[in-house]
Amino acid sequence: MPDLSIAAGPFAPTYDSLRQFQCPDWFRDAKLAFWSHWGPQSVPMYGDWYARHLYVEGHEQYRHHWRVYGHPSRVGYKDIVPLWKAERFDPHRLMGLFIEAGARYFVGQAMHHDNFDNFDSAHQRWNSVNIGPKKDIVGLWRDAARAFGIPFGLSEHLGASFTWFESNKGQDKTGPYAGIPYDGHDPQSQDLYYRNGGHPMIQPSGDWHWYTENAEFRQHWFQRIKDVIDKYEPDLLYSDGGVPFGDIGLAIVAHLYNTSARRHGGVNQAIYNQKDTDPAVYSIGVLDIERGQRDTVAEHPWQTDTSVGDWYYNVRDTYKTPGQVLETLVDIVSKNGNLLLNIPQLPDGSLDDECEYLLQQMALWMRANQEGIHGSRPWEVVGEGPSSAIAGAFKEEAVAWTPEDFRFTAKGDAVYAYQMRGTEDGQPILIRSLAVGRARPVAEVQRLGGGHLPFAQTSDGLSLSVQAEPSSIGPLGFRIRYL
């Protein structure tokens, strides 16, 4: 019987116990993190879910794989993994770029659905220390984060991979390779192409559920995740879905929190991210909304995770602009949320010119405007104006902001107003939420990164005289103090 024991501490593996969770201030203050969603699937530079889709007949990644590497009956994912070398991976330099661009925590990827571990795994020989880079990717990221003094998190995507990776056991139905099994049947690679924790499957079931009912795999998942928690002591653990596997998942959350409490005088400082929107579930940690948003302020801190493009490097990508990223950040922060942003890495570990430029532009904006972001809390109202993001996961799209759109934050004795899109005609800026009768008398207004501004507070709003800046990188920020 596998060892399913957890660290002793204030949390038991039950919902009632885990609802004692209190979000630590470091997360509430941080607001922005960068994410390295990176591994062997970056090698083809052809996007996310490559390890699954190369075995899906007719899929564009299947066609790419066949034409570039060979047909998946002969050349499969096992042959892609050793090609990942990470030869230009410089985590300290990248962490510096992330910090300058506003990151106050960082998240690396422990493993994706492809069953490959980015660390020196005790339970999987297919890992980055044994195969491919021959580097402890997770350990190197952790050391860089610690050197810069920011919390370090990890994402795990293993929970869904039991059925996600079934595609490697299929075969073409048409064409020259019809009826020839894909290389997922290779007996030498069954610990990569696992089924039942390593036992081969003859054919895919075709009955795909995100989380399997298979008891052996659930125990295997527990061992793998506990291993990475014990080795690297993350301050955040992200599951790609809801809490996996009932009591086994709750045991992992309790283990994460108890190991953190052991390091912090009995008080948990770790975060567990998951995506179940049931309040009874997300109250045990912090809700994550993938590629989505809220349309109102949340009582409890939450997080959006998204990417500037595809999750894995994709030569076909069109990236978000720096302005889009910064507008999204401000909107999220005004609603008590954090932004976790993936910057796709090339297979060698470096960033392309466009991603480097995006980080540089974010850094420029942050130098002037971060005062109203980091350490802030929601104000009395989220914002004003005609435009709004669509609420919900996977509903991400650019918002057509106008000069009438503002988002607000608060910190100390100041209110921060961010104009989401600059005024192009030089007309005065009017903030209606700060009108006489709706807000206290205003004593001073300062442009973030600039000087004090002339203003008039009337029954219509707070009118500001600001030189038009239609080419500004992102939202225009103002600090407002009352009499």
Stockholm file with secondary structure:
# STOCKHOLM 1.0

chainA/1-483         MPDLSIAAGPFAPTYDSLRQFQCPDWFRDAKLAFWSHWGPQSVPMYGDWYARHLYVEGHEQYRHHWRVYGHPSRVGYKDIVPLWKAERFDPHRLMGLFIEAGARYFVGQAMHHDNFDNFDSAHQRWNSVNIGPKKDIVGLWRDAARAFGIPFGLSEHLGASFTWFESNKGQDKTGPYAGIPYDGHDPQSQDLYYRNGGHPMIQPSGDWHWYTENAEFRQHWFQRIKDVIDKYEPDLLYSDGGVPFGDIGLAIVAHLYNTSARRHGGVNQAIYNQKDTDPAVYSIGVLDIERGQRDTVAEHPWQTDTSVGDWYYNVRDTYKTPGQVLETLVDIVSKNGNLLLNIPQLPDGSLDDECEYLLQQMALWMRANQEGIHGSRPWEVVGEGPSSAIAGAFKEEAVAWTPEDFRFTAKGDAVYAYQMRGTEDGQPILIRSLAVGRARPVAEVQRLGGGHLPFAQTSDGLSLSVQAEPSSIGPLGFRIRYL
#=GR chainA/1-483 SS CCCCCCCCSSCCSSHHHHTTCCCCHHHHHHCEEEEECCSGGGTTCBCTTHHHHTTSTTCHHHHHHHHHTCCTTTSCHHHHGGGCCCTTCCHHHHHHHHHHTTCSEEEEEEECTTSCBSSCCSSCSSBTTTSTTCSCHHHHHHHHHHHTTCCEEEEECGGGHHHHGGGGGCBCSSSTTTTCBCGGGCGGGTTTSCSTTTCCCSSCCSCCCSSCCCHHHHHHHHHHHHHHHHHHCCSEEEESSSSTTTHHHHHHHHHHHHHHHHHTTTCCCCEEEECCCCHHHHTTSEEEEETCBCSSCCSSCEEEEEESSCSSCBTTCCCCCHHHHHHHHHHHHHTTEEEEEECCCCTTSCCCHHHHHHHHHHHHHHHHHGGGTTTCEEEEEEEESSCCCCCBTTCCCCCCCCTTCEEEEEETTEEEEEESSCCSSCCCEEEGGGSBTTBCCEEEEEETTSCBCCEEECSSCEEECCCCCTTCSSCEEEEEEEC
#=GC SS_cons         CCCCCCCCSSCCSSHHHHTTCCCCHHHHHHCEEEEECCSGGGTTCBCTTHHHHTTSTTCHHHHHHHHHTCCTTTSCHHHHGGGCCCTTCCHHHHHHHHHHTTCSEEEEEEECTTSCBSSCCSSCSSBTTTSTTCSCHHHHHHHHHHHTTCCEEEEECGGGHHHHGGGGGCBCSSSTTTTCBCGGGCGGGTTTSCSTTTCCCSSCCSCCCSSCCCHHHHHHHHHHHHHHHHHHCCSEEEESSSSTTTHHHHHHHHHHHHHHHHHTTTCCCCEEEECCCCHHHHTTSEEEEETCBCSSCCSSCEEEEEESSCSSCBTTCCCCCHHHHHHHHHHHHHTTEEEEEECCCCTTSCCCHHHHHHHHHHHHHHHHHGGGTTTCEEEEEEEESSCCCCCBTTCCCCCCCCTTCEEEEEETTEEEEEESSCCSSCCCEEEGGGSBTTBCCEEEEEETTSCBCCEEECSSCEEECCCCCTTCSSCEEEEEEEC
//
